[in-house]
Amino acid sequence: MKNNSPTPFKNNIQDIIKISKAISYENYIDDVLNLIVTVTATIPCIKMCSLWLIDKKEKPWKICLKASQGINTNLIQHRSLTLKRGVVGLVATRKKPLIIADVLKNRQFKEKDMAQKSGIVSMSGVPIVYKGDTLFGVLNCFTTKPYKFSKTEVSLMSKVANQAAITIFNTELMVRAGLAKEELDTHDLLKRASKVIMQQHKIATDEASNWIQQYSNTLCTPIRHVAEAILLMPPPMP
């Protein structure tokens, strides 16, 4: 880079990037999952609940804790399990509800220390399935006293899980559509931001583009955020 490279306003770019990072698709999905467990916890017999989603990027697939309500997650040791482990894996592989009268006496329930410290006794786990076929994960519901879940209550939990599956499916569609559009927009933003740097600092277009990409790598920040920040920067004083 030449001496007239756009390094003097790096700090300003970083400040603007922080704002861009606050709004992301990942945050939106987390909000959706947290809303699901919040709604689930309003079922009268339920005191605590947890939501697990399958990570299909892992080989073999794993199921991971993504949201909870009323549970101290610091007590949970196994936040990621293969589909062959634990009651979560059992519900996922069978795609059927599972009721446990006493989790402390159940061989397949792995988080006994957490259950004991949280006062968990009974549980009902239901699969999160889209249109009866596509498995997204498992919704676990817990009580703090011995409890016999009725068919009506399990059916209600299954309906909540099915609605959750629809919500997650639609959210993922929106995310994928957004990412595809973002990829196209990023190319346009890079061109426009490179032009700004080229004009303000009297450097070649390729050099300006390379600077943005190198700066993106240095900050471990998407090129899009760097380009947006450059375009939001006020023009230099004459």
Phi, psi and omega in degrees: 000150178278170181294338181268026177293156188281038181288332185300332183255025178301318182298323178295320179297317181298321179297319180289323179298323180302323179292318180299321182293335183292339180246110182214159178296324180298318178297323181295317179297317178301319178298320179297315181294320178295325177295321180299313181290329177295317178294318180300321183292351178275351175297127190311318185279349186271132176252330180213157177205160178218149181238127181242136178242147179280132175260102183277358176282336179280147177234112357290168181302146174236158176242128191237143176291126183241332181202153179207163178221124177082359182251136174281100185293344176295340180273349184273121181272317185260087181272352179218126183227152169286161183291354180260003184244144171070173180291332178296314178296325180295315178296320182294314184288325180276338184056038179223151177298151178226130179245132177236122183290321181215108185295331181290339180260359183267126184296326185275347177281115190273333187266057183292323179296316178298317181297319182294316181288333181268351180078021180284136179240293183255158178210157171225124178249133180233142180286146174263101188235134178265120179054037175070007186228304185280115182272126177257325182172210184219141175247117180257135179237136186234154172238161180256006175224156176305128186216139177254105181292131178277164177300323180296317181292318178295322177297320178296317178297321179295322178294320176298317180296320179295320177293324177298320179298318178297316181296315180295318180300312181294323178295317179295322176300315180296319180297314180297319178295320180294320180292322178296317178293322180297324179296319178292318181295324182300319179299317180292318180297320180298318179297314182292318180293321178298322179295320179298311181295320180300315183288321184284331187241009172055049177236165183289157181301314180298322181293320179295316179297318179296322179298317180298316181293320178294320180293324176299316179294320180298318182273354187054044183237138179306144179305323182304315182294321178294315180297317179299318181297319178298317181291336179275347181294137176293150179296151180295150178294139179292000000 
